[in-house]
């Protein structure tokens, strides 16, 4: 009799735990964020840089609170200006339907299709530098739900004058966290975090040189903004490390019906 009672209690606890797990998956797994795509007439995103030396991305999981309320802001800003491809971008990268303008004569060619955005390459005309991705580099996929994971391989060709070397890599995009985001000027609830990791190997056959590099980027998305409001990036190549932190300050969208400009609080 006692054995049967213990078994029933064990079974009851197991079923309650399973039910809680299923409810958790339903609540968090069905949340979808429609971040991106790039509007048909382009968009300008203005980010403010901040000090990243002592900033860590925090934990993954659900019901997480990421507290970046004490970060030190810098005066410098980063402008990401996305526009439809012009004649130069189409000449260098025929499949591009968008471009990211970087300065006066530098751009990154982009392609969006079926809810995904790819980088086709990078072109710096004054420096005669071109980086192309014969197998495009996946940048984003939408809509995205908590716990979504996607992998994709890519290839690259680096050309500068007569020099050329090739490489290959793999990118992983994972929605690894959900919760609250605290920033110096505001607090966002119902925030999803994306972790984008990229590993690449480049080879210079002429000199028999191989170089490995990796990049990890964390992006925080909200239900009310279609662009990442907070970004942390760490890139490592051989013995060199580069870090960058960006805080979204202004969004400028244009289309045929309206002109929209918003300053982030």
ZADO-1210 file (C-alpha; in nm, 4 decimals, padded with zeros to 6 digits):
<atoms>
<atom x="00.0000" y="00.0000" z="00.0000" code="UNK" pos="1"/>
<atom x="00.2813" y="00.2375" z="00.0899" code="UNK" pos="2"/>
<atom x="00.4675" y="00.1531" z="-00.2308" code="UNK" pos="3"/>
<atom x="00.1602" y="00.2344" z="-00.4379" code="UNK" pos="4"/>
<atom x="00.1151" y="00.5654" z="-00.2527" code="UNK" pos="5"/>
<atom x="00.4798" y="00.6655" z="-00.3093" code="UNK" pos="6"/>
<atom x="00.4509" y="00.5728" z="-00.6763" code="UNK" pos="7"/>
<atom x="00.1391" y="00.7867" z="-00.7149" code="UNK" pos="8"/>
<atom x="00.3109" y="01.0840" z="-00.5499" code="UNK" pos="9"/>
<atom x="00.6123" y="01.0429" z="-00.7756" code="UNK" pos="10"/>
<atom x="00.3898" y="01.0208" z="-01.0828" code="UNK" pos="11"/>
<atom x="00.1950" y="01.3281" z="-00.9698" code="UNK" pos="12"/>
<atom x="00.5138" y="01.5326" z="-00.9254" code="UNK" pos="13"/>
<atom x="00.6425" y="01.4156" z="-01.2626" code="UNK" pos="14"/>
<atom x="00.3216" y="01.5149" z="-01.4410" code="UNK" pos="15"/>
<atom x="00.3147" y="01.8570" z="-01.2706" code="UNK" pos="16"/>
<atom x="00.6759" y="01.9204" z="-01.3743" code="UNK" pos="17"/>
<atom x="00.6031" y="01.8115" z="-01.7295" code="UNK" pos="18"/>
<atom x="00.2980" y="02.0399" z="-01.7413" code="UNK" pos="19"/>
<atom x="00.5013" y="02.3377" z="-01.6187" code="UNK" pos="20"/>
<atom x="00.7635" y="02.2681" z="-01.8837" code="UNK" pos="21"/>
<atom x="00.5015" y="02.2507" z="-02.1575" code="UNK" pos="22"/>
<atom x="00.3396" y="02.5757" z="-02.0404" code="UNK" pos="23"/>
<atom x="00.6805" y="02.7443" z="-02.0400" code="UNK" pos="24"/>
<atom x="00.7488" y="02.6296" z="-02.3955" code="UNK" pos="25"/>
<atom x="00.4094" y="02.7553" z="-02.5103" code="UNK" pos="26"/>
<atom x="00.4454" y="03.0955" z="-02.3424" code="UNK" pos="27"/>
<atom x="00.8020" y="03.1660" z="-02.4526" code="UNK" pos="28"/>
<atom x="00.8370" y="02.9549" z="-02.7636" code="UNK" pos="29"/>
<atom x="00.5464" y="03.1204" z="-02.9441" code="UNK" pos="30"/>
<atom x="00.6678" y="03.4787" z="-02.8949" code="UNK" pos="31"/>
<atom x="00.7790" y="03.6033" z="-03.2345" code="UNK" pos="32"/>
<atom x="00.9688" y="03.9225" z="-03.3076" code="UNK" pos="33"/>
<atom x="00.9320" y="04.0807" z="-03.6503" code="UNK" pos="34"/>
<atom x="01.2614" y="04.2696" z="-03.6443" code="UNK" pos="35"/>
<atom x="01.3776" y="04.3781" z="-03.9883" code="UNK" pos="36"/>
<atom x="01.3460" y="04.3598" z="-04.2811" code="UNK" pos="37"/>
<atom x="01.4971" y="04.6746" z="-04.4282" code="UNK" pos="38"/>
<atom x="01.2163" y="04.9070" z="-04.5494" code="UNK" pos="39"/>
<atom x="01.1932" y="04.9265" z="-04.9293" code="UNK" pos="40"/>
<atom x="01.3209" y="05.2869" z="-04.9351" code="UNK" pos="41"/>
<atom x="01.5888" y="05.2342" z="-04.6730" code="UNK" pos="42"/>
<atom x="01.6473" y="05.3423" z="-04.3161" code="UNK" pos="43"/>
<atom x="01.9077" y="05.5317" z="-04.1159" code="UNK" pos="44"/>
<atom x="02.0000" y="05.4001" z="-03.7705" code="UNK" pos="45"/>
<atom x="02.2052" y="05.6203" z="-03.5406" code="UNK" pos="46"/>
<atom x="02.3807" y="05.4413" z="-03.2550" code="UNK" pos="47"/>
<atom x="02.5773" y="05.5907" z="-02.9687" code="UNK" pos="48"/>
<atom x="02.8945" y="05.4151" z="-02.8607" code="UNK" pos="49"/>
<atom x="02.9646" y="05.3284" z="-02.4988" code="UNK" pos="50"/>
<atom x="03.2582" y="05.1943" z="-02.2998" code="UNK" pos="51"/>
<atom x="03.2702" y="04.8153" z="-02.3159" code="UNK" pos="52"/>
<atom x="03.5803" y="04.7265" z="-02.1125" code="UNK" pos="53"/>
<atom x="03.3852" y="04.6086" z="-01.8087" code="UNK" pos="54"/>
<atom x="03.0583" y="04.5168" z="-01.9812" code="UNK" pos="55"/>
<atom x="02.9576" y="04.1494" z="-02.0011" code="UNK" pos="56"/>
<atom x="02.6585" y="04.0172" z="-02.2017" code="UNK" pos="57"/>
<atom x="02.4976" y="03.8446" z="-01.9028" code="UNK" pos="58"/>
<atom x="02.3087" y="03.5186" z="-01.8762" code="UNK" pos="59"/>
<atom x="02.0950" y="03.3303" z="-02.1246" code="UNK" pos="60"/>
<atom x="01.7543" y="03.1837" z="-02.0471" code="UNK" pos="61"/>
<atom x="01.4088" y="03.3174" z="-01.9696" code="UNK" pos="62"/>
<atom x="01.3008" y="03.5829" z="-01.7193" code="UNK" pos="63"/>
<atom x="01.6524" y="03.7306" z="-01.7255" code="UNK" pos="64"/>
<atom x="01.7194" y="04.0919" z="-01.6271" code="UNK" pos="65"/>
<atom x="02.0094" y="04.2440" z="-01.8207" code="UNK" pos="66"/>
<atom x="02.1230" y="04.5537" z="-01.6343" code="UNK" pos="67"/>
<atom x="02.3314" y="04.8002" z="-01.8356" code="UNK" pos="68"/>
<atom x="02.2008" y="05.1085" z="-01.6556" code="UNK" pos="69"/>
<atom x="02.5482" y="05.2223" z="-01.5498" code="UNK" pos="70"/>
<atom x="02.7325" y="05.2048" z="-01.8836" code="UNK" pos="71"/>
<atom x="02.9446" y="05.5063" z="-01.9738" code="UNK" pos="72"/>
<atom x="02.8331" y="05.6746" z="-02.2951" code="UNK" pos="73"/>
<atom x="03.0758" y="05.8223" z="-02.5439" code="UNK" pos="74"/>
<atom x="03.0306" y="06.1221" z="-02.7682" code="UNK" pos="75"/>
<atom x="03.1101" y="05.9221" z="-03.0821" code="UNK" pos="76"/>
<atom x="02.8280" y="05.7743" z="-03.2881" code="UNK" pos="77"/>
<atom x="02.7857" y="05.5097" z="-03.5559" code="UNK" pos="78"/>
<atom x="02.5482" y="05.5726" z="-03.8448" code="UNK" pos="79"/>
<atom x="02.4131" y="05.2723" z="-04.0337" code="UNK" pos="80"/>
<atom x="02.2528" y="05.3995" z="-04.3511" code="UNK" pos="81"/>
<atom x="02.0650" y="05.1383" z="-04.5574" code="UNK" pos="82"/>
<atom x="01.9446" y="05.2189" z="-04.9079" code="UNK" pos="83"/>
<atom x="01.8352" y="05.0396" z="-05.2264" code="UNK" pos="84"/>
<atom x="02.1332" y="04.9260" z="-05.4364" code="UNK" pos="85"/>
<atom x="02.2797" y="05.1811" z="-05.6780" code="UNK" pos="86"/>
<atom x="02.4513" y="05.1099" z="-06.0105" code="UNK" pos="87"/>
<atom x="02.7956" y="05.0561" z="-05.8525" code="UNK" pos="88"/>
<atom x="02.6631" y="04.8060" z="-05.5983" code="UNK" pos="89"/>
<atom x="02.4772" y="04.6156" z="-05.8702" code="UNK" pos="90"/>
<atom x="02.7856" y="04.6135" z="-06.0925" code="UNK" pos="91"/>
<atom x="03.0028" y="04.4631" z="-05.8170" code="UNK" pos="92"/>
<atom x="02.7333" y="04.2438" z="-05.6592" code="UNK" pos="93"/>
<atom x="02.4541" y="04.1741" z="-05.9130" code="UNK" pos="94"/>
<atom x="02.2280" y="04.0001" z="-05.6610" code="UNK" pos="95"/>
<atom x="02.2159" y="04.2887" z="-05.4136" code="UNK" pos="96"/>
<atom x="01.8865" y="04.4658" z="-05.3480" code="UNK" pos="97"/>
<atom x="02.0142" y="04.6828" z="-05.0603" code="UNK" pos="98"/>
<atom x="02.3393" y="04.8431" z="-04.9552" code="UNK" pos="99"/>
<atom x="02.4794" y="04.9772" z="-04.6298" code="UNK" pos="100"/>
<atom x="02.6603" y="05.3059" z="-04.6933" code="UNK" pos="101"/>
<atom x="02.9866" y="05.3449" z="-04.5022" code="UNK" pos="102"/>
<atom x="03.1425" y="05.6836" z="-04.5705" code="UNK" pos="103"/>
<atom x="03.1476" y="05.8417" z="-04.9168" code="UNK" pos="104"/>
<atom x="03.2627" y="05.5494" z="-05.1301" code="UNK" pos="105"/>
<atom x="03.2497" y="05.2377" z="-04.9137" code="UNK" pos="106"/>
<atom x="02.9511" y="05.0080" z="-04.8912" code="UNK" pos="107"/>
<atom x="02.8324" y="04.6624" z="-04.7944" code="UNK" pos="108"/>
<atom x="02.6053" y="04.4812" z="-05.0410" code="UNK" pos="109"/>
<atom x="02.2990" y="04.3086" z="-04.8942" code="UNK" pos="110"/>
<atom x="02.0316" y="04.0737" z="-05.0185" code="UNK" pos="111"/>
<atom x="01.6979" y="04.0096" z="-04.8496" code="UNK" pos="112"/>
<atom x="01.4706" y="03.7213" z="-04.9414" code="UNK" pos="113"/>
<atom x="01.2239" y="03.4885" z="-04.7671" code="UNK" pos="114"/>
<atom x="01.2711" y="03.6599" z="-04.4329" code="UNK" pos="115"/>
<atom x="01.6509" y="03.6419" z="-04.4396" code="UNK" pos="116"/>
<atom x="01.9184" y="03.9059" z="-04.4890" code="UNK" pos="117"/>
<atom x="02.2573" y="03.8137" z="-04.6345" code="UNK" pos="118"/>
<atom x="02.5819" y="04.0006" z="-04.6872" code="UNK" pos="119"/>
<atom x="02.7131" y="03.9566" z="-05.0420" code="UNK" pos="120"/>
<atom x="03.0292" y="04.1532" z="-04.9786" code="UNK" pos="121"/>
<atom x="03.2084" y="04.4780" z="-04.9019" code="UNK" pos="122"/>
<atom x="03.3634" y="04.7253" z="-05.1446" code="UNK" pos="123"/>
<atom x="03.6075" y="05.0116" z="-05.0797" code="UNK" pos="124"/>
<atom x="03.6726" y="05.1817" z="-05.4135" code="UNK" pos="125"/>
<atom x="03.9559" y="05.4211" z="-05.3082" code="UNK" pos="126"/>
<atom x="04.1500" y="05.1346" z="-05.1486" code="UNK" pos="127"/>
<atom x="04.0696" y="04.8956" z="-05.4371" code="UNK" pos="128"/>
<atom x="03.9522" y="04.6506" z="-05.1727" code="UNK" pos="129"/>
<atom x="03.6720" y="04.3996" z="-05.2239" code="UNK" pos="130"/>
<atom x="03.5468" y="04.1252" z="-04.9959" code="UNK" pos="131"/>
<atom x="03.2858" y="03.8981" z="-05.1514" code="UNK" pos="132"/>
<atom x="03.0884" y="03.6037" z="-05.0211" code="UNK" pos="133"/>
<atom x="03.0265" y="03.3555" z="-05.3069" code="UNK" pos="134"/>
<atom x="02.8145" y="03.1626" z="-05.0595" code="UNK" pos="135"/>
<atom x="02.6498" y="03.4565" z="-04.8814" code="UNK" pos="136"/>
<atom x="02.6950" y="03.5335" z="-04.5136" code="UNK" pos="137"/>
<atom x="02.3663" y="03.5109" z="-04.3216" code="UNK" pos="138"/>
<atom x="02.3073" y="03.8205" z="-04.1057" code="UNK" pos="139"/>
<atom x="01.9528" y="03.7735" z="-03.9799" code="UNK" pos="140"/>
<atom x="01.6340" y="03.5708" z="-04.0082" code="UNK" pos="141"/>
<atom x="01.2867" y="03.6804" z="-03.9139" code="UNK" pos="142"/>
<atom x="01.0434" y="03.6358" z="-03.7603" code="UNK" pos="143"/>
<atom x="01.2365" y="03.4933" z="-03.4694" code="UNK" pos="144"/>
<atom x="01.1088" y="03.3139" z="-03.1601" code="UNK" pos="145"/>
<atom x="01.2776" y="03.2435" z="-02.8302" code="UNK" pos="146"/>
<atom x="01.5037" y="02.9338" z="-02.8557" code="UNK" pos="147"/>
<atom x="01.5206" y="02.9473" z="-03.2358" code="UNK" pos="148"/>
<atom x="01.8592" y="02.8360" z="-03.3712" code="UNK" pos="149"/>
<atom x="01.9880" y="02.8515" z="-03.7286" code="UNK" pos="150"/>
<atom x="02.3275" y="02.7565" z="-03.8767" code="UNK" pos="151"/>
<atom x="02.4768" y="02.8418" z="-04.2141" code="UNK" pos="152"/>
<atom x="02.8164" y="02.8025" z="-04.3816" code="UNK" pos="153"/>
<atom x="02.9637" y="03.0725" z="-04.6032" code="UNK" pos="154"/>
<atom x="03.2694" y="03.1337" z="-04.8217" code="UNK" pos="155"/>
<atom x="03.4725" y="03.4485" z="-04.8759" code="UNK" pos="156"/>
<atom x="03.7177" y="03.5981" z="-05.1265" code="UNK" pos="157"/>
<atom x="03.9391" y="03.8899" z="-05.0213" code="UNK" pos="158"/>
<atom x="04.0799" y="04.0953" z="-05.3092" code="UNK" pos="159"/>
<atom x="04.3089" y="04.3980" z="-05.2883" code="UNK" pos="160"/>
<atom x="04.4820" y="04.4946" z="-05.6090" code="UNK" pos="161"/>
<atom x="04.6466" y="04.1779" z="-05.7374" code="UNK" pos="162"/>
<atom x="04.6424" y="04.0068" z="-05.3981" code="UNK" pos="163"/>
<atom x="04.3690" y="03.7543" z="-05.3280" code="UNK" pos="164"/>
<atom x="04.2976" y="03.4935" z="-05.0658" code="UNK" pos="165"/>
<atom x="04.0004" y="03.2783" z="-04.9806" code="UNK" pos="166"/>
<atom x="03.8287" y="03.1599" z="-04.6694" code="UNK" pos="167"/>
<atom x="03.5258" y="02.9877" z="-04.5278" code="UNK" pos="168"/>
<atom x="03.3228" y="03.0100" z="-04.2129" code="UNK" pos="169"/>
<atom x="03.0109" y="02.9191" z="-04.0239" code="UNK" pos="170"/>
<atom x="02.7564" y="03.1433" z="-03.8561" code="UNK" pos="171"/>
<atom x="02.5105" y="03.0513" z="-03.5811" code="UNK" pos="172"/>
<atom x="02.2126" y="03.2697" z="-03.4870" code="UNK" pos="173"/>
<atom x="02.0368" y="03.1792" z="-03.1639" code="UNK" pos="174"/>
<atom x="01.7571" y="03.3479" z="-02.9685" code="UNK" pos="175"/>
<atom x="01.9093" y="03.2538" z="-02.6333" code="UNK" pos="176"/>
<atom x="01.7373" y="03.4816" z="-02.3838" code="UNK" pos="177"/>
<atom x="01.4150" y="03.6548" z="-02.2905" code="UNK" pos="178"/>
<atom x="01.3397" y="03.9069" z="-02.0165" code="UNK" pos="179"/>
<atom x="01.3997" y="04.2708" z="-01.9168" code="UNK" pos="180"/>
<atom x="01.6634" y="04.5155" z="-02.0409" code="UNK" pos="181"/>
<atom x="01.7791" y="04.8068" z="-01.8235" code="UNK" pos="182"/>
<atom x="01.9541" y="05.0932" z="-02.0031" code="UNK" pos="183"/>
<atom x="02.0710" y="05.4308" z="-01.8663" code="UNK" pos="184"/>
<atom x="01.7599" y="05.6175" z="-01.9853" code="UNK" pos="185"/>
<atom x="01.4900" y="05.3517" z="-02.0024" code="UNK" pos="186"/>
<atom x="01.3751" y="04.9996" z="-01.9178" code="UNK" pos="187"/>
<atom x="01.2372" y="04.7555" z="-02.1749" code="UNK" pos="188"/>
<atom x="01.0194" y="04.4608" z="-02.0797" code="UNK" pos="189"/>
<atom x="00.9547" y="04.1576" z="-02.3031" code="UNK" pos="190"/>
<atom x="01.2989" y="04.1734" z="-02.4621" code="UNK" pos="191"/>
<atom x="01.4596" y="03.8976" z="-02.6663" code="UNK" pos="192"/>
<atom x="01.8342" y="03.8517" z="-02.7026" code="UNK" pos="193"/>
<atom x="02.0045" y="03.7136" z="-03.0109" code="UNK" pos="194"/>
<atom x="02.3509" y="03.5603" z="-02.9961" code="UNK" pos="195"/>
<atom x="02.5249" y="03.5612" z="-03.3351" code="UNK" pos="196"/>
<atom x="02.8552" y="03.3733" z="-03.3455" code="UNK" pos="197"/>
<atom x="03.0814" y="03.3519" z="-03.6474" code="UNK" pos="198"/>
<atom x="03.4001" y="03.1514" z="-03.6977" code="UNK" pos="199"/>
<atom x="03.6141" y="03.1966" z="-04.0078" code="UNK" pos="200"/>
<atom x="03.9356" y="03.0523" z="-04.1508" code="UNK" pos="201"/>
<atom x="04.1312" y="03.2403" z="-04.4218" code="UNK" pos="202"/>
<atom x="04.4142" y="03.0964" z="-04.6272" code="UNK" pos="203"/>
<atom x="04.6854" y="03.2725" z="-04.8290" code="UNK" pos="204"/>
<atom x="04.8125" y="02.9885" z="-05.0436" code="UNK" pos="205"/>
<atom x="05.1054" y="03.1846" z="-05.1874" code="UNK" pos="206"/>
<atom x="05.2565" y="03.2287" z="-04.8414" code="UNK" pos="207"/>
<atom x="05.1077" y="02.9124" z="-04.6863" code="UNK" pos="208"/>
<atom x="04.9462" y="03.1204" z="-04.4142" code="UNK" pos="209"/>
<atom x="04.6217" y="03.0342" z="-04.2331" code="UNK" pos="210"/>
<atom x="04.4401" y="03.2806" z="-04.0101" code="UNK" pos="211"/>
<atom x="04.1494" y="03.2089" z="-03.7774" code="UNK" pos="212"/>
<atom x="03.9049" y="03.4666" z="-03.6511" code="UNK" pos="213"/>
<atom x="03.5802" y="03.4709" z="-03.4542" code="UNK" pos="214"/>
<atom x="03.3076" y="03.7207" z="-03.3739" code="UNK" pos="215"/>
<atom x="03.0284" y="03.7063" z="-03.1185" code="UNK" pos="216"/>
<atom x="02.7520" y="03.9665" z="-03.1317" code="UNK" pos="217"/>
<atom x="02.4653" y="04.0053" z="-02.8872" code="UNK" pos="218"/>
<atom x="02.1561" y="04.1988" z="-02.9971" code="UNK" pos="219"/>
<atom x="01.8587" y="04.2921" z="-02.7823" code="UNK" pos="220"/>
<atom x="01.5203" y="04.3237" z="-02.9560" code="UNK" pos="221"/>
<atom x="01.1984" y="04.4671" z="-02.8186" code="UNK" pos="222"/>
<atom x="00.8379" y="04.4131" z="-02.9220" code="UNK" pos="223"/>
<atom x="00.7972" y="04.7831" z="-03.0036" code="UNK" pos="224"/>
<atom x="01.1112" y="04.8476" z="-03.2121" code="UNK" pos="225"/>
<atom x="01.1988" y="04.6649" z="-03.5327" code="UNK" pos="226"/>
<atom x="01.5733" y="04.7280" z="-03.4947" code="UNK" pos="227"/>
<atom x="01.8148" y="04.6161" z="-03.2191" code="UNK" pos="228"/>
<atom x="01.8176" y="04.8706" z="-02.9358" code="UNK" pos="229"/>
<atom x="02.1415" y="04.7441" z="-02.7806" code="UNK" pos="230"/>
<atom x="02.4402" y="04.5653" z="-02.9380" code="UNK" pos="231"/>
<atom x="02.7588" y="04.4124" z="-02.7950" code="UNK" pos="232"/>
<atom x="03.0296" y="04.2771" z="-03.0260" code="UNK" pos="233"/>
<atom x="03.3611" y="04.1042" z="-02.9603" code="UNK" pos="234"/>
<atom x="03.5934" y="04.0051" z="-03.2456" code="UNK" pos="235"/>
<atom x="03.9137" y="03.8060" z="-03.2077" code="UNK" pos="236"/>
<atom x="04.1779" y="03.7489" z="-03.4749" code="UNK" pos="237"/>
<atom x="04.4974" y="03.5715" z="-03.3749" code="UNK" pos="238"/>
<atom x="04.6109" y="03.7716" z="-03.0684" code="UNK" pos="239"/>
<atom x="04.4038" y="04.0843" z="-03.1353" code="UNK" pos="240"/>
<atom x="04.0654" y="04.1590" z="-02.9795" code="UNK" pos="241"/>
<atom x="03.8175" y="04.4291" z="-03.0761" code="UNK" pos="242"/>
<atom x="03.5085" y="04.5231" z="-02.8751" code="UNK" pos="243"/>
<atom x="03.2216" y="04.7550" z="-02.9558" code="UNK" pos="244"/>
<atom x="02.9040" y="04.8580" z="-02.7785" code="UNK" pos="245"/>
<atom x="02.6166" y="05.0410" z="-02.9472" code="UNK" pos="246"/>
<atom x="02.3000" y="05.2000" z="-02.8068" code="UNK" pos="247"/>
<atom x="02.0217" y="05.2945" z="-03.0503" code="UNK" pos="248"/>
<atom x="01.9429" y="05.6675" z="-03.0340" code="UNK" pos="249"/>
<atom x="01.7545" y="05.7583" z="-03.3507" code="UNK" pos="250"/>
<atom x="01.5649" y="05.5878" z="-03.6335" code="UNK" pos="251"/>
<atom x="01.4894" y="05.7621" z="-03.9636" code="UNK" pos="252"/>
<atom x="01.2612" y="05.5793" z="-04.2060" code="UNK" pos="253"/>
<atom x="01.1405" y="05.6967" z="-04.5450" code="UNK" pos="254"/>
<atom x="00.8786" y="05.5592" z="-04.7783" code="UNK" pos="255"/>
<atom x="00.6379" y="05.6937" z="-05.0357" code="UNK" pos="256"/>
<atom x="00.3649" y="05.7644" z="-04.7793" code="UNK" pos="257"/>
<atom x="00.5462" y="05.9233" z="-04.4905" code="UNK" pos="258"/>
<atom x="00.8732" y="06.0393" z="-04.3415" code="UNK" pos="259"/>
<atom x="00.9363" y="05.9063" z="-03.9941" code="UNK" pos="260"/>
<atom x="01.2009" y="06.0142" z="-03.7457" code="UNK" pos="261"/>
<atom x="01.2166" y="05.9049" z="-03.3840" code="UNK" pos="262"/>
<atom x="01.4678" y="05.9825" z="-03.1130" code="UNK" pos="263"/>
<atom x="01.5014" y="05.6974" z="-02.8653" code="UNK" pos="264"/>
<atom x="01.4452" y="05.7915" z="-02.5012" code="UNK" pos="265"/>
</atoms>
